Amino acid sequence: MFDTSEGAWLDREIQPPIAVSRDGVRFGMTWTRSPAFDQVQIRRPSAKEWKEWANDTFPEVAETRKRVQEDLAKRENYNFRSSALDWHDRGVPLLDRPPLWAGFPPTSGEVVAVSTAAYGWPIRVLRVRGAVLADPMDTSAMTGQTSDGLGRFANPFVAEPAWGVAWIPIWWGLAANTLLVASPLWVVWTGSAWAVCLRRRSHGRCVSCGYPAGTAGVCSECGAKDTHPSRA
């Protein structure tokens, strides 16, 4: 799924940045998606940045929807295109809430952005998380990065700071994927076993071992007394 020549995921969807709120604080969120990979970065701009540029960079959800609709109207009249329109044209709905596995930066301190990358299909099961350290008064002045991924090398499959190999499980996603995979296998296995039992019973054989059943309903080979398929 990764195109090494261009350094990008194939068929990747990049959502226009929007604002999300938590504990009364507004954060800026960007979301990158592909079939087996998601990356969500949540940033805490300073008050100065919100005033100067963040309101335009991270508009509210309703404002983003309005902007997309305006771009659509312009395109119809003037063949107008924009990054927001390109994302909208791919048919992916605007996501206004971060996923449960995404991390938020604290409301204060030098950790001003948290980037979380999650992997798995169809539901994400492993994640890696990185943090950006910067001056809280000017978050563009980055002082360092941290990551809980395995290895200290840059991961070419995700943008920093979520580098390293993902190893921390997303338990609810792992359980859901297990059920999604195991349920069809269980149905096939149960149906096959039931079919074998019915076939043996129709031919007068023991449903437990397949040996010809005795006239008294007791298998002369394994001694099973009840040869009904459901009991077997």
C-alpha distance (Angstrom), angle and dihedral (degrees) to the residues before:
residue distance angle dihedral
M1 . . .
F2 3.84 . .
D3 3.79 120.6 .
T4 3.79 104.1 -148.7
S5 3.79 93.3 -173.2
E6 3.79 93.2 61.3
G7 3.81 97.3 26.4
A8 3.79 94.8 -128.4
W9 3.77 140.5 103.9
L10 3.78 115.0 -99.2
D11 3.81 114.4 -114.1
R12 3.79 90.5 6.9
E13 3.80 117.9 168.6
I14 3.80 119.1 -147.6
Q15 3.77 114.9 -164.1
P16 3.79 119.8 -144.6
P17 3.82 108.6 -105.1
I18 3.78 115.4 -97.6
A19 3.80 137.5 176.7
V20 3.81 122.6 -101.1
S21 3.80 128.1 -174.7
R22 3.78 132.1 -139.7
D23 3.80 129.1 168.1
G24 3.79 89.1 -6.4
V25 3.82 93.3 -56.5
R26 3.80 124.6 113.7
F27 3.78 119.6 -134.4
G28 3.79 131.9 -175.9
M29 3.83 115.5 -120.7
T30 3.79 131.8 -165.2
W31 3.80 122.0 -178.2
T32 3.80 127.6 -161.0
R33 3.81 118.2 -168.9
S34 3.79 140.5 -174.2
P35 3.84 132.1 158.6
A36 3.81 95.0 -85.2
F37 3.79 103.0 17.2
D38 3.80 139.7 58.1
Q39 3.76 130.2 179.7
V40 3.79 123.1 -171.5
Q41 3.77 122.1 -174.8
I42 3.80 118.4 -168.4
R43 3.77 116.6 -169.7
R44 3.78 133.3 -170.2
P45 3.81 107.6 -147.0
S46 3.77 117.3 -161.0
A47 3.78 120.8 -106.3
K48 3.80 89.2 -103.5
E49 3.79 92.2 52.3
W50 3.80 92.2 48.3
K51 3.77 89.3 53.5
E52 3.80 96.3 45.3
W53 3.79 105.5 37.2
A54 3.81 117.2 -20.8
N55 3.80 95.1 84.7
D56 3.79 87.6 61.8
T57 3.80 95.9 39.1
F58 3.81 94.7 44.6
P59 3.81 106.5 30.3
E60 3.76 121.8 178.1
V61 3.79 118.3 -90.8
A62 3.80 94.7 -104.0
E63 3.80 90.5 49.5
T64 3.80 91.1 50.2
R65 3.80 91.6 51.5
K66 3.80 89.7 48.8
R67 3.79 91.2 50.6
V68 3.79 91.8 51.0
Q69 3.79 91.1 50.7
E70 3.80 90.7 49.7
D71 3.80 90.0 50.7
L72 3.78 90.1 51.5
A73 3.78 90.9 52.1
K74 3.80 91.7 48.9
R75 3.76 91.3 49.2
E76 3.78 91.6 54.2
N77 3.80 91.1 53.6
Y78 3.80 103.7 32.4
N79 3.82 105.3 14.9
F80 3.80 86.8 -108.6
R81 3.82 120.5 176.8
S82 3.77 133.7 -175.3
S83 3.79 138.9 170.2
A84 3.81 91.1 -100.9
L85 3.79 90.7 49.9
D86 3.81 92.6 48.3
W87 3.80 89.7 55.2
H88 3.80 91.5 45.5
D89 3.81 92.4 50.4
R90 3.79 91.0 61.5
G91 3.78 89.8 68.1
V92 3.82 98.0 -117.7
P93 3.82 113.1 140.3
L94 3.76 119.2 -124.6
L95 3.81 110.1 -96.1
D96 3.78 111.5 -142.7
R97 3.82 99.3 172.1
P98 3.80 125.6 60.3
P99 3.83 116.9 -123.4
L100 3.78 120.3 -101.6
W101 3.80 92.4 -106.3
A102 3.83 94.1 54.8
G103 3.78 118.3 105.3
F104 3.80 127.1 -132.7
P105 3.79 124.2 -148.2
P106 3.81 115.6 -121.7
T107 3.79 117.9 -92.8
S108 3.81 90.0 -112.7
G109 3.78 140.0 16.9
E110 3.78 135.7 58.5
V111 3.82 96.5 -55.3
V112 3.79 98.9 92.2
A113 3.82 102.2 161.1
V114 3.80 136.5 29.4
S115 3.80 122.2 -163.1
T116 3.81 119.0 -165.5
A117 3.80 124.1 -171.7
A118 3.81 119.6 -167.4
Y119 3.79 130.0 -170.3
G120 3.80 134.7 -164.0
W121 3.77 143.2 89.1
P122 2.97 133.8 -86.6
I123 3.82 88.3 -8.5
R124 3.81 123.8 20.7
V125 3.80 113.0 -103.5
L126 3.84 107.2 168.7
R127 3.77 130.2 43.4
V128 3.80 141.5 -174.9
R129 3.80 123.6 -162.6
G130 3.77 134.1 -161.0
A131 3.78 134.3 -176.9
V132 3.78 133.3 -148.6
L133 3.80 117.3 -140.5
A134 3.78 117.8 -154.5
D135 3.77 144.4 142.7
P136 3.85 105.6 -67.6
M137 3.81 89.8 -142.0
D138 3.80 92.2 53.0
T139 3.79 111.8 21.0
S140 3.80 91.7 -174.2
A141 3.84 88.1 71.2
M142 3.82 96.7 82.2
T143 3.80 116.5 -165.2
G144 3.81 102.0 179.1
Q145 3.79 150.7 -31.2
T146 3.79 135.3 -124.9
S147 3.81 132.6 -167.5
D148 3.82 136.9 -175.1
G149 3.81 92.7 -150.8
L150 3.80 121.4 117.6
G151 3.78 111.6 -98.3
R152 3.78 129.5 23.6
F153 3.80 95.4 -117.8
A154 3.79 122.9 106.6
N155 3.80 111.7 -96.8
P156 3.83 108.5 -131.7
F157 3.80 90.7 -155.9
V158 3.80 96.0 63.6
A159 3.76 134.4 36.9
E160 3.78 116.8 -110.2
P161 2.96 140.5 -70.1
A162 3.84 89.7 43.9
W163 3.81 93.2 66.5
G164 3.78 131.3 148.5
V165 3.79 131.2 50.2
A166 3.80 115.8 -45.7
W167 3.81 110.7 -121.2
I168 3.82 107.6 147.6
P169 3.84 108.6 102.8
I170 3.78 124.3 -130.7
W171 3.79 94.9 -141.1
W172 3.79 100.2 -162.0
G173 3.81 90.2 48.0
L174 3.80 91.2 48.0
A175 3.82 90.8 50.9
A176 3.80 92.2 47.4
N177 3.81 92.8 48.9
T178 3.81 90.0 48.6
L179 3.80 91.0 53.7
L180 3.79 92.2 45.9
V181 3.79 91.6 52.1
A182 3.81 99.1 36.3
S183 3.82 98.5 45.4
P184 3.84 96.5 66.2
L185 3.81 90.5 43.9
W186 3.81 90.6 51.1
V187 3.81 91.3 50.0
V188 3.82 91.5 50.1
W189 3.79 93.1 46.3
T190 3.81 93.9 46.9
G191 3.79 92.7 46.0
S192 3.80 92.0 49.3
A193 3.81 92.2 49.3
W194 3.82 91.0 48.9
A195 3.82 91.2 49.6
V196 3.82 91.4 51.5
C197 3.80 91.1 49.7
L198 3.81 92.5 50.2
R199 3.81 91.6 48.1
R200 3.81 92.7 50.7
R201 3.79 92.0 46.9
S202 3.82 92.6 49.5
H203 3.84 88.9 54.2
G204 3.80 93.5 48.7
R205 3.78 95.4 -106.8
C206 3.76 132.5 133.1
V207 3.78 109.9 -90.8
S208 3.80 90.0 -146.0
C209 3.79 102.0 54.4
G210 3.84 106.0 2.4
Y211 3.81 94.5 -119.1
P212 3.84 117.4 135.8
A213 3.79 106.9 -83.3
G214 3.81 120.9 -123.9
T215 3.78 122.8 -108.9
A216 3.82 91.3 -110.2
G217 3.80 93.2 58.6
V218 3.79 91.5 -101.2
C219 3.80 119.9 116.2
S220 3.80 110.3 -120.9
E221 3.81 90.5 -151.6
C222 3.80 107.4 45.9
G223 3.82 99.8 11.4
A224 3.81 95.6 -124.0
K225 3.80 107.7 165.8
D226 3.81 98.3 -165.6
T227 3.80 114.4 49.9
H228 3.83 97.2 175.9
P229 3.85 110.2 131.0
S230 3.81 94.7 -128.1
R231 3.79 92.1 53.1
A232 3.77 91.7 47.6
